[in-house]
Amino acid sequence: MDKTSLVTGGSGALGSAIVRCLRREGYSVAFTFKNNAKGADALAAETDSLALRADLTERAQVSDVVRRALERLGRIDVLVNCAGLTQVMPFPLIEEEDWDEVLAANLKTMFLVTREVVRGMIARKAGVIVNIGSLAGHRLLEVPVHYATAKAGVGGFTLSLAKELSRYGIRVNSVVPGLLDSGVGRMVPEKEKAEYVAHCTAGRPGTPEEVAEVVAFLAGDAARYMNAQQVFVDGGI
């Protein structure tokens, strides 16, 4: 039986690479997007996947997205939480609204979608969850404070959830990308990019495709003995 996956934030640079990689590995895929309808439609047509528009900070929209994904896929074997948001902003200029928006986009979305999807996994006593973190939440980097805080939270969510869901045979891991050459990486100032590359043993930024390969590995049976891990894909920092 073909495996199925739901990828949040699937129209972004990393999300679309994950969708393509999972499709190549034989998964039936549904993915969410919020604003990039043109990119989402093109990706859906290219990969024969289901594009689902939603604001994942809204509980009712999350429920509807998961319902529609289940109508198409039948079940969700793998959930990839990739949806997120950042703002390039110095700490003294961060307003309360900015803080709430970034934490909601990176953490509340993950909570709401996972809670909705995991009920079916618990019933089947099987499933895989892969959360996308960021090196910003783990290293001393010049990055927006609210984004780093949110991405640090991905680690705690992953560890606690992995322990709680292990009794149901559900694995929960996270992938922690470093600087990538597209997506959020394009917002990084040149000075910070040069500093990163100077301290990176690979001597370059990564690509979304390289991160996607790790996500696909964690989703598959080859990683069945991996749980509660935070896998760094950062070129060696």
DAHU-V286763 format. One record per backbone hydrogen bond with DSSP energy under -0.5 kcal/mol. NH is the residue of the N-H (numbers start at 1). CO is the residue of the C=O. If there is no record, write none. Layout:
NH;CO  NH;CO
//
This chain:
5;28  6;78  7;30  8;6  8;80  10;7  10;32  11;32  12;9  16;12  17;13  18;14  19;15  20;16  21;17  22;18  23;19  24;20  25;21  26;23  27;22  28;3  30;5  31;50  32;7  33;52  37;35  40;36  41;37  42;38  43;39  44;40  45;41  46;42  47;43  48;44  49;44  50;29  51;49  52;31  54;33  56;54  58;55  59;57  62;58  63;59  64;60  65;61  66;62  67;63  68;64  69;65  70;66  71;67  72;68  73;69  74;70  77;75  78;4  79;128  80;6  81;79  81;130  82;80  89;87  93;90  94;90  94;91  99;95  100;96  101;97  102;98  103;99  104;100  105;101  106;102  107;103  108;103  109;104  111;107  112;108  113;109  114;110  115;111  116;112  117;113  118;114  119;115  120;117  121;117  122;118  123;119  124;120  125;121  126;121  127;169  128;77  129;171  130;79  131;173  132;81  133;131  133;175  135;177  137;134  138;135  139;135  141;139  143;141  148;144  149;145  150;146  151;147  152;148  153;149  154;150  155;151  155;152  156;152  157;153  158;154  159;155  160;156  161;157  162;158  163;159  164;160  165;161  166;162  167;164  168;165  169;166  170;165  171;127  173;129  174;229  175;131  176;231  177;175  178;233  181;206  185;182  186;183  187;184  188;185  193;189  194;190  195;191  196;192  197;193  198;194  199;195  199;196  200;196  200;197  201;199  201;236  202;235  203;200  206;179  211;207  212;208  213;209  214;210  215;211  216;212  217;213  218;214  219;215  220;216  220;217  223;220  224;221  226;223  227;225  228;172  231;174  231;229  232;230  233;176
//
